[in-house]
Amino acid sequence: MIEDILVCLEGSSSGARASEVAIEVAQRLGVPLVGLAIVDEPDINARQATGIGGSSYKQQRDEVLLEDAKAQAKGWLDAFAERCRAAGVTSRALELRGRPDTTILEELQGHDLTILGRHANFRFETQDEDHQTRDTILRHAGKPVMVVPEGSAAAGPSILICYDGSLASRRALVSFAQSGLAGERPVHVAAVDDDGATAWEIANKGCKLLRELEVRAEPHNIVSTLSIAEAILERRAKLDAGLIVLGAYTRSRFSRMLWGSVTHDLLAASTVPLYLHY
Amino acid sequence: MSTLTPTWAVIPFALYLFLIAVLPLVVGRFWDKNQNKLALAMAAATPVVIYLLGSHPGGALLLLETGREYVAFMALLGALFVISGGIYLRGTLAGTPAVNTLFLAVGAVLASVVGTTGASALLIRPLLRANARRRHTRHIVIFFIFIVANGGGLLTPLGDPPLFLGFLRGVPFAWTLRLIGPWALVNSVLLVVFHLLDRLFAKREPAVQAIAAASSVEPLEIQGRLNLVWLLGVVATVFVVGSYGDRLFASTAMRSAVQVILMLVFAGLSIATTEREIHEANRFTWAPIIEVGVVFVGVFLTMVPALSFLEERGASIGITQPWQFFWASGGLSSVLDNAPTYLTFASLATGVADGGAGILKVADLGALAAHPVGQGLLAAVSCGSVLMGAITYIGNGPNFMVKAIAEQHHVRMPSFFGYVLWSVVILVPLFVVVAFVFF
């Protein structure tokens, strides 16, 4: 059962939605939230070739960016605390200095679930997106992470678990079942395969595993000419699922390079939160 | 006993330039302190000073001349730095491709009047403000570095420190106007390429149309206008004293002293008459010019035997043609500061043009500038040193300043090698054309 949730705070629109989702989940489960803001001091202060006269400008630049980063972090933490107070959710603010990926990975080990925005940008001193941090967290977390897209669409009532029988997929299914997130919501287990019978068998195995963990679920086999990610999203829409559960990066790096990544495609295209466990 | 400069005497210069480039990366905290930079400068200069005073013919006089040149050099850099720091462009224009291109075009001209550093400091913040609502702005800053921080400064001795060093050593004030061909070619091509690129990026941003029509656009207003008078004073001082000084003053020392004093006076007037708010808006501090002054102590001192060495042996090194000087001086300028690189290759050019006759001297680049062969070599060195300072962030002083200011405005600038990719793709083909057409 989830006992506390870590929310990664930053300025993207998906980050704002992630805070809202975290508060909704915390209200439902009656658990506290920890809001984490990162000041990426190591990257701001990283050494650079500066030329003659440049080191003075570098120092000035570093000071300005650091002050900006601290002010932004404080702003997000204050806004988060205020939203939690208004929602009646217990919360704690945490500001840490360090590289975003390593700092978040270290901190999340002490929490049961981590929630962050799909386009979370922890290097907010620049305009660019920062998917590298998100992907590093997903690959190395070893714990459940919920990635929330931007947009304010109301969450559908049901939950769709994508199950392919792999170790990561099994891990995600088990941790989700134990989290308490299912509650009274309808749960569906879907398997995608070219052979309908194989997919049906895999989906049923997933449902059986859930039954052992006291979660009722309905199996679905998906045979489609679409890509796996597209097929899953199509089924999600049909079932009006407000959450997709899957094991992250179940393919090897080499396979991902050749065939692409279902996780990556779903992260890019899903309009509902993804519960991932790698 | 040989009176030629020994090879080992060049080592402190080469080593010092290498350390200036590498130390910020390796021991950043050490390099941050100006006293450490001064200590390094002194350490590098000590064997050179000992050699000049003990073994080099006329070494003491050389040191004296070097000191005079250093003071004049820093007086100009300091005066331009202070005066441009007292001018602020308030207001916000619309960041459309047309406006941005016009900004860069103005910067290309201004750079030759107030120097690449002054023009960059003056224009970068208004340009960033004009484009604050745009998503793709990195290319704007990159082309700003190409044009305003480098290519624009080719036309007068005020434009870039290498050209002022040439002027201090006798190159006539108006001599660099003959470089208008390369200046016009490089800057006009860059402006056209930039305009097309900016239009491409702007098409991806529908908001640019809204920006153009926005009522939040405020006309630009120049604050600290009195500094334009002081700036005119500096330009007039350099021109008059440099061009007519031998007629006006009894000695070189007096001429130099008057030039320095006048520049310090104008800088002082700028400090006294500029409102504090303008300095705050420009984030004006003394730190950068102090850093330049400290580092250049080492450059000027260690440079002395290196220049003598090249003057003596120039003809035998193998670089003899203008196009070779263009690429060699440019190549080194891209990774080492362009001021010492200019003098290094001007020295080499002196040796080549002189052909062992012992007539041309690096101390008198005016003679080289008037020499039938030498003038072509000097033109190539000038163009190479100034233009190719744009190839890396460390090739010219204002490059990193512009990058740092852009990052303060949350523009994600490319990494060192990311920027080099831009400059290699865009600038190197253009420089091939310049070399082919002019050298």
Contacts between the chains, C-beta under 8 A, distances in Angstrom:
chain1	res1	chain2	res2	distance
A	47	B	24	6.4
A	47	B	25	5.2
A	47	B	26	7.6
A	47	B	28	4.0
A	48	B	24	6.8
A	48	B	25	7.0
A	48	B	393	7.7
A	48	B	400	8.0
A	48	B	416	7.0
A	49	B	21	6.5
A	49	B	22	7.9
A	49	B	24	5.9
A	49	B	25	5.4
A	49	B	392	7.7
A	49	B	393	6.3
A	49	B	394	5.1
A	49	B	416	5.6
A	50	B	24	4.5
A	50	B	393	7.6
A	50	B	394	6.7
A	50	B	400	5.1
A	51	B	20	7.8
A	51	B	21	7.6
A	51	B	337	6.5
A	51	B	393	6.5
A	51	B	394	3.4
A	51	B	395	7.3
A	51	B	396	7.4
A	51	B	397	6.3
A	51	B	399	6.7
A	51	B	400	5.1
A	52	B	20	6.3
A	52	B	291	7.4
A	52	B	292	5.9
A	52	B	295	4.9
A	52	B	296	7.2
A	52	B	299	7.9
A	52	B	337	4.8
A	52	B	397	5.8
A	53	B	288	4.9
A	53	B	289	7.5
A	53	B	291	5.2
A	53	B	292	4.4
A	53	B	295	7.4
A	53	B	397	4.6
A	53	B	400	7.6
A	53	B	401	7.1
A	54	B	24	7.2
A	54	B	393	7.6
A	54	B	394	7.0
A	54	B	397	7.3
A	54	B	400	3.5
A	54	B	401	6.9
A	54	B	404	7.4
A	55	B	24	5.7
A	55	B	28	7.9
A	55	B	31	5.8
A	55	B	32	5.7
A	55	B	291	6.3
A	56	B	285	7.1
A	56	B	287	3.8
A	56	B	288	4.1
A	56	B	290	7.7
A	56	B	291	4.9
A	57	B	288	6.1
A	57	B	400	5.9
A	57	B	401	4.7
A	57	B	404	4.0
A	57	B	405	7.4
A	58	B	24	7.6
A	58	B	400	7.2
A	58	B	404	6.0
A	59	B	32	6.1
A	59	B	287	7.4
A	60	B	283	6.4
A	60	B	285	7.1
A	60	B	287	7.6
A	60	B	404	6.7
A	60	B	408	7.7
A	61	B	404	3.9
A	61	B	405	7.5
A	61	B	407	5.5
A	61	B	408	5.4
A	64	B	408	4.5
A	65	B	407	6.7
A	65	B	408	6.7
A	68	B	410	7.9
A	125	B	407	7.3
A	125	B	410	5.9
A	126	B	407	7.6
A	126	B	410	6.0
A	126	B	411	7.3
A	126	B	412	3.4
A	127	B	135	6.4
A	127	B	137	7.5
A	127	B	410	6.0
A	127	B	411	6.8
A	127	B	412	5.7
A	128	B	412	4.6
